[in-house]
Amino acid sequence: MSKIALITGATAGIGEACAHTFAQQGYDLILTGRRLDRLEKVAGYLNDKYNVEIAVSSFDVRNREDTLRSLESLPSKWRQVSVLVNNAGLSQGLDPINAGSYDDWDTMIDTNIKGLLYVSKLVSNWMITNGGGHIINIGSIAGKEVYPSGNVYCATKHAVDALTKSMRIDLLSHGIKVTAIHPGMVETEFSEVRFKGDKERAKKVYQGFEPLKATDIAETIWFVVSRPAHVNINDLLIMPTAQATATNVLKK
């Protein structure tokens, strides 16, 4: 029986790269995200290329009712999840705290923290029933330090860091591994989402140096998941060579 990986935010970026990596390793997949057309395109490609089974489930992790209903409505065989990649997350705006948008704050908190919790509670109970599993939470360098105007985004990723540590303790007796992967600057749709569709501004973020690629993170996640049963990588911070901290980047 093939192993199953559930990946949230699988329509692009790190989530999509993880889908390719796990499919290549023979995993059947549950792919979730807000854009059904993108999910179906990814699923069709991976099914044709790797002959793996794929279930797609389109919902916004901010909506608890939709999240739980969508996942619980999957056929029972899909509850045999051995790997959960909590990738769905975003940043909105880059304003000082006094000028921040309430709506942006709600979006980040509801997605990065509450959405992760909704999926994790449901899937961790599946894993308990199954006798084990591995949960990968995608954090950020923003979860290790703060930077100007990062305020609420940094706070949400600090929360992911804390939740990962708590989950590891709470799920220890159930044989469930829990890992946090904290990337630095990765060239994905992240900045475009942060700047609300401003492609030119987003492009400038990655100019003058070589940022990480989504595949770099996916390969790192696979390394973590593929360790022997007695080994867990608790916490991993991965940066481009040109980046020393959240704000110190060597640009040429």
C-alpha positions as CSV (number, residue, x, y, z in Angstrom):
1,M,0.0,0.0,0.0
2,S,1.4,3.4,-1.0
3,K,2.0,6.0,1.6
4,I,-0.1,9.2,1.5
5,A,1.1,12.8,1.9
6,L,-1.4,15.6,2.5
7,I,-0.1,19.0,1.3
8,T,-1.9,22.2,1.9
9,G,-1.4,25.2,-0.4
10,A,-0.4,22.9,-3.2
11,T,-1.4,25.2,-6.1
12,A,2.0,26.8,-6.5
13,G,5.4,27.5,-4.9
14,I,6.6,25.2,-2.1
15,G,3.4,23.2,-1.9
16,E,3.4,22.4,-5.6
17,A,7.1,21.5,-5.5
18,C,6.4,19.2,-2.6
19,A,3.7,17.5,-4.6
20,H,6.2,16.8,-7.4
21,T,8.8,15.5,-5.0
22,F,6.5,13.2,-3.1
23,A,4.9,11.9,-6.2
24,Q,8.3,11.1,-7.6
25,Q,8.9,9.0,-4.4
26,G,5.7,7.0,-5.0
27,Y,3.4,8.7,-2.5
28,D,-0.3,9.1,-3.2
29,L,-1.3,12.6,-2.6
30,I,-4.1,14.7,-1.1
31,L,-3.6,18.2,-2.5
32,T,-5.5,21.2,-1.1
33,G,-5.7,24.8,-2.0
34,R,-8.1,27.6,-2.9
35,R,-7.7,27.4,-6.7
36,L,-9.4,24.2,-7.9
37,D,-8.2,24.6,-11.5
38,R,-4.6,24.8,-10.4
39,L,-5.0,21.7,-8.2
40,E,-6.5,19.7,-11.0
41,K,-3.8,20.7,-13.4
42,V,-1.1,19.7,-10.9
43,A,-2.9,16.5,-10.1
44,G,-3.4,15.5,-13.8
45,Y,0.3,16.1,-14.6
46,L,1.6,14.1,-11.6
47,N,-0.9,11.2,-12.2
48,D,0.2,10.9,-15.8
49,K,3.9,11.2,-15.0
50,Y,4.2,9.1,-11.8
51,N,1.1,6.9,-11.9
52,V,0.1,7.9,-8.3
53,E,-3.4,8.3,-6.9
54,I,-4.3,11.9,-6.2
55,A,-7.3,13.4,-4.4
56,V,-7.8,17.2,-4.7
57,S,-9.8,19.2,-2.1
58,S,-10.4,22.9,-2.7
59,F,-11.0,25.1,0.3
60,D,-9.6,28.0,2.2
61,V,-7.9,26.9,5.4
62,R,-9.3,30.1,7.1
63,N,-12.8,28.6,6.9
64,R,-13.0,26.0,9.6
65,E,-16.3,24.5,8.5
66,D,-15.1,24.1,4.9
67,T,-11.7,22.8,5.9
68,L,-13.1,20.1,8.1
69,R,-16.0,19.2,5.8
70,S,-13.8,18.9,2.8
71,L,-11.2,16.7,4.4
72,E,-13.7,14.5,6.3
73,S,-15.7,13.9,3.1
74,L,-12.8,12.2,1.5
75,P,-13.1,8.4,1.2
76,S,-11.9,6.6,4.3
77,K,-8.8,5.2,2.5
78,W,-7.4,8.7,2.4
79,R,-7.2,8.9,6.1
80,Q,-4.1,6.8,6.1
81,V,-2.0,9.9,5.9
82,S,1.6,9.4,6.8
83,V,3.0,12.9,6.1
84,L,1.2,16.2,6.5
85,V,2.9,19.3,5.0
86,N,1.3,22.4,6.5
87,N,2.4,24.7,3.8
88,A,-0.6,27.0,3.3
89,G,0.4,30.5,4.5
90,L,0.9,34.0,3.4
91,S,1.9,37.6,4.2
92,Q,-0.2,40.6,3.5
93,G,1.2,44.1,3.4
94,L,4.4,45.5,4.7
95,D,3.3,48.4,6.9
96,P,4.4,49.6,10.4
97,I,2.1,48.6,13.2
98,N,0.4,52.0,13.4
99,A,-0.5,51.9,9.7
100,G,-1.4,48.2,9.4
101,S,-4.6,46.9,7.9
102,Y,-7.1,45.1,10.2
103,D,-8.1,42.9,7.2
104,D,-4.5,42.0,6.4
105,W,-3.9,41.1,10.1
106,D,-7.0,38.9,10.1
107,T,-6.0,37.1,6.9
108,M,-2.5,36.3,8.2
109,I,-3.7,35.2,11.6
110,D,-6.5,33.1,10.2
111,T,-4.4,31.4,7.5
112,N,-1.0,31.0,9.2
113,I,-2.1,30.0,12.7
114,K,-5.8,29.0,12.7
115,G,-5.7,27.3,9.4
116,L,-2.7,25.2,10.4
117,L,-4.5,24.3,13.6
118,Y,-7.7,23.2,11.9
119,V,-5.8,20.8,9.5
120,S,-3.4,19.6,12.2
121,K,-6.0,18.6,14.7
122,L,-8.0,16.6,12.2
123,V,-5.0,14.9,10.5
124,S,-3.1,14.2,13.8
125,N,-6.1,12.3,15.0
126,W,-6.0,10.2,11.8
127,M,-2.3,9.6,12.5
128,I,-3.0,8.6,16.1
129,T,-5.5,6.0,14.7
130,N,-3.0,4.8,12.2
131,G,-0.2,4.5,14.8
132,G,2.1,7.3,13.7
133,G,3.0,9.9,11.1
134,H,5.1,13.0,10.4
135,I,3.9,16.6,10.5
136,I,5.9,19.2,8.7
137,N,5.1,22.8,9.5
138,I,6.4,25.5,7.1
139,G,7.7,28.4,9.2
140,S,10.0,31.2,8.1
141,I,13.1,33.1,9.1
142,A,10.3,35.5,10.3
143,G,9.6,33.0,13.0
144,K,13.1,33.3,14.3
145,E,13.6,37.1,14.2
146,V,11.6,40.2,13.5
147,Y,12.2,42.9,10.9
148,P,10.8,46.4,10.2
149,S,7.2,46.4,9.3
150,G,7.0,42.6,9.6
151,N,5.1,42.8,12.9
152,V,2.0,40.6,12.5
153,Y,3.5,38.3,9.8
154,C,6.5,37.7,12.1
155,A,4.2,37.1,15.0
156,T,2.2,34.4,13.1
157,K,5.4,32.6,12.1
158,H,6.7,32.8,15.7
159,A,3.4,31.2,16.6
160,V,4.1,28.4,14.1
161,D,7.5,27.9,15.8
162,A,5.9,27.6,19.2
163,L,3.0,25.4,18.0
164,T,5.5,23.0,16.4
165,K,7.4,22.6,19.7
166,S,4.1,22.1,21.5
167,M,2.8,19.6,19.0
168,R,6.0,17.6,19.2
169,I,5.5,17.2,23.0
170,D,1.8,16.5,22.8
171,L,2.1,13.9,20.0
172,L,5.2,12.2,21.3
173,S,3.4,9.3,22.9
174,H,1.6,8.6,19.6
175,G,4.8,8.1,17.6
176,I,4.2,11.2,15.5
177,K,7.2,13.2,14.4
178,V,6.9,17.0,14.1
179,T,9.3,19.2,12.2
180,A,9.5,22.9,11.4
181,I,11.2,24.0,8.2
182,H,12.1,27.7,8.3
183,P,13.0,29.1,4.9
184,G,14.6,32.5,4.2
185,M,14.0,34.2,0.8
186,V,12.4,31.8,-1.6
187,E,11.3,33.1,-5.1
188,T,7.6,32.0,-5.3
189,E,4.3,33.9,-5.4
190,F,5.0,35.0,-1.8
191,S,6.0,38.6,-2.5
192,E,3.4,39.0,-5.2
193,V,0.7,38.0,-2.6
194,R,2.3,40.3,0.0
195,F,2.2,43.2,-2.4
196,K,-1.3,42.3,-3.6
197,G,-0.5,41.6,-7.2
198,D,2.2,44.2,-7.8
199,K,4.5,42.0,-9.9
200,E,7.2,44.7,-10.4
201,R,7.6,45.3,-6.7
202,A,7.6,41.6,-6.0
203,K,10.3,41.0,-8.7
204,K,12.6,43.6,-7.1
205,V,12.7,41.6,-3.9
206,Y,14.7,38.9,-5.6
207,Q,17.0,40.9,-7.8
208,G,20.7,41.1,-7.3
209,F,21.2,37.7,-5.7
210,E,20.2,34.0,-6.1
211,P,17.2,33.2,-3.8
212,L,16.1,29.8,-2.8
213,K,13.8,27.9,-5.2
214,A,10.7,26.1,-4.1
215,T,12.4,22.8,-5.2
216,D,15.2,23.5,-2.6
217,I,12.6,23.5,0.2
218,A,10.8,20.4,-1.2
219,E,14.0,18.5,-1.4
220,T,14.9,19.5,2.1
221,I,11.5,18.3,3.3
222,W,12.0,15.0,1.6
223,F,15.3,14.6,3.3
224,V,13.7,15.2,6.7
225,V,10.8,12.7,6.0
226,S,13.1,10.0,4.6
227,R,15.2,9.7,7.8
228,P,15.1,6.4,9.7
229,A,12.2,5.9,12.1
230,H,14.4,6.6,15.1
231,V,15.5,10.0,13.7
232,N,13.6,13.3,13.8
233,I,14.9,16.6,12.5
234,N,13.1,19.0,14.9
235,D,13.9,22.3,13.5
236,L,15.7,23.4,10.3
237,L,16.5,27.0,9.1
238,I,17.4,27.1,5.4
239,M,18.7,30.3,3.7
240,P,20.1,31.4,0.4
241,T,23.9,31.7,0.6
242,A,23.5,35.4,0.0
243,Q,21.2,35.9,3.0
244,A,22.6,36.1,6.6
245,T,19.5,37.3,8.4
246,A,16.0,38.4,7.5
247,T,17.3,41.8,6.4
248,N,21.0,41.2,5.6
249,V,21.2,40.2,2.0
250,L,24.2,40.5,-0.3
251,K,22.9,42.0,-3.5
252,K,25.1,42.8,-6.5
